[in-house]
Structures are given as structure tokens and as C-alpha cells.
Amino acid sequence: MAKLDDLLREWEVWGSELLESHLSYPMLAYYRSQHDNQSWLAALAAVMDACALILVGVEALPPLQARMTFSMTRQVLVEMALSFGVEPSRYDGQDRLPGETWDSLLAAFREYGLEWTGDSGARETLAALRATYEPLLDGLARKLLLLVPGWMPEGVVTDHWARGPRGLIASRLMAELADRTAPKAADQQGVRPAGPLWRRLRRRLGDG
């Protein structure tokens, strides 16, 4: 979490570059990712959601960068909506953050050791902040036929690179190889540890 400010600063710069490129060349907004669950609009939504959470109920994180990134990304929405003649939709936000998702969100905070410090009115405050950008998100999504993600992923989410045959082995093996504290594949006597590399290359790729 210590690097979150740096990450949000990068997204602020990304937002300014996106604004310049997409206003100069509006046809770029229609370009699609190779994957239907990825888009510049979905990325914008995720970043704005993160900023909103920090501003409303995460006192352990400084609010300045979240405020700057939120302001920049909201300007992207406003200018893009004007460029395409899009009005804010009547979307009320309930589809993105229903009660059970809110509970899951707070549970995720606890799981990762991040204290949610919002008061009893935090959910109402968050709803008010969401109302300043989600209708624009929804309006642009309808115009451009793009999907806006929910606040929490549905089910188990796997990176695209880790899908396909032996994708699970690949992702876990990469995680193990990147962990410098993990046991080496073999010691100087050539004795292999009993545990993963990943599960002894899934039993020598017998996949069993």
C-alpha cells in the first residue's frame, strides 16, 4: 500500500494523456481491446472507484493523490461525454455496488489488513460521490457499447496470460520463481526439496 500514491500518480498522468489523445482523435474511443473484459473505460472506472474509497473511508492513506487522480479521471469522463454528445444516464449505481457486494468489499479490506475508517454515514457519502461519475460512465458505456465492471470481481479471476492448457502451473511457477525466499530447486548435493516447484512441475507434467 506504500506505493499506492505512486500508482495513482501514474494513473493521473495516464488520464491526462488519454484526454489529449481521445479528444484530438475521437475515433480512438471506438478501438477495442483484444479481450472483451478490458477497455479504457473499464480502467477508468476501477481507478475512480479506488480513489473514491480512499477519499471516503481509508484514513491511513493520504487523500491528496487520490483527489488529484479522481479530478483528472472525472475530467476525462466530462470531456469525452461532451465530445460524443452523451448525457449522464439515469443509472442509479445499484447494479455496481449492491448490499452484498458492499459487505464483500469491507470483508476484503479486513482480509488484507487495511482498516476501513468510514463512519456510519460512509456508504451514503460514497453513494453521493459515485453519483458524480457513474452516470457518465454508464452513458459512455452505452454509447460505445462497452462494459463497466462491478466493484468486486465475480468468481475467480484469472489473468489472460495464465489461461489455457497448464495455465495454473505457469502462474504458480512464475510466482514461486519470483519469490527469492522460496527453496532452491536443488541443493549442492542435488537433493530436491519435497515441496512445490510447482508441485514438482505437476509431477513432471503428468498433470496429476
Buried (B, 14 or more C-beta within 10 A) or exposed (E): EEEBBEBBEEBBEBBBEBBEEBBEEEEEBEEEEEEEEBBBBBBBBBBBBBBBBBBBBBEEBEBEBBBBBBEBBBEBBBBBBEEBEBEBBEBEBEEBBEEEBBEBBBEEBEEEEBEBEBEEEBBEBBBEBBEBBBBBBBBBBEBBEBEBBBBBEEEEEEEEEBEEEEBBBBBBBEEBEEEEEBBEEEEEEEEEEEEBBBBBBBEEEEEE
